[in-house]
Amino acid sequence: MKDNLYSFIGLMQKAGKLSSGDDAVEIEIKKKKAMLVIIAEDASENTKKKFINMCEYRNIPYVIFGEKDGLGYAIGKSSRSVIAIKDKNFAQGFLKKIDNQNNGGEAFVNN
């Protein structure tokens, strides 16, 4: 099931609807262009805290999902701690896929 979500992330990358990496995602959040932020489960506690606080302050939904290597691989780059989805429909689709998984503990969703 996780593979399905990684494939969906790859599709969003091909469509040009993602930003990845700390600096790029931070810019998207501050410009309010991020519709959903994906934070890797194995990101450092500081990174998680930083992006969770940024998202909550600006009312942007976020999920804790996947591993850094998996996220990077899905978008054809080196490992990534954070990814921003810049398209509302893709963001809703990703959240729907996570809800459908319902595997408990696989992703934390805040929206």
N, C-alpha and C positions, 0 to 999 in steps of 0.2 A: 504493500500500500504506500509506503514511504516513497518507493520508486516512482509511483504515479505523480506524487507531488513534486519530486525533483524534475521529472519530465515536464511538468507544467511550468516550473521555474525556467527551464531551458527554452520553452516556447515563448515565454514573456521576454526573455533576453533577445531571442531572434526577432521579436516584434519591436524591439527597441524601447520597451516599457519599464526597464529596470535600471537602477543605479546600484553600484556595489562598492564596498569599502567604506571605512569610517568617514573619511573626509567628504566623499561624494554624497553619502547618505545624509550626513549632517547638513550639508547645503540644501538638499532636497527637503529636509524636515523644516529648516528655517524659512525656506521659500514657500512652505506649505504645499509643495507639489507631491509629497509622499502621501499615498492613499493608504498604504499598509507597510509596516516595517517588519522584516523577518530578522530575528536575532538568533544566532546559533546557540544551541544548548551548551556547547563547550567553549563559548566565548568567555573571556575573563570576567570576573565579577565586576570590575571597574567598567568594562565596556557595556555589560548588561545594564548596570545602574545608570550610566550616562545616557544611553539611548532610551531606556524606559522613562527616565525623568523628562527627557526632551519630548518624547511622544505624549506623555501624560499632560505636560504643561501646554502643549498645542492641540490636545484632543485628537491625536492621530492614533488609530488602532495599531497594535503590534502583536506579533506572535513569537513565542520562543519555540523554534523548530529546527530539527536537523543538526548536522555537525558542520563545522567550518569547511572541512575537506569536501564533503558532499555538496554543499552549496556552491563552492568554487567550481567543482567538477561539472555541476549542472549547467553553469553558465560559461564553461570553457575558459576559466581563469584559475589563478592560484586560490588557495583557501580564503574564504571570506567570512568575517564575523557577522556582518550586517548587510542586508539588501533592502532597498526601498522599491516598492511597486508604485509606478507613477500613473497607472490607469485604474480608474474606479471599477470598471467591469472585471478586469483581471483580479483586482484586490478582492472583490466580492466572490469571484469564482474560486479563488484560493481558500478563502474562509469557508466556503460551502464544502469544498473537498475535505478540509480538515474536520469540519462538523460531521461529514458523512463517515469518516474513518472511525470516530468515536472509540479509539483504542485506549483512552484514558492515560494521561501522563505523557503522551507522545508530543503534545503541543499545548502550550499555555496561550490562551487567546484573551486579549483585552480589547474590547471595542465599545 
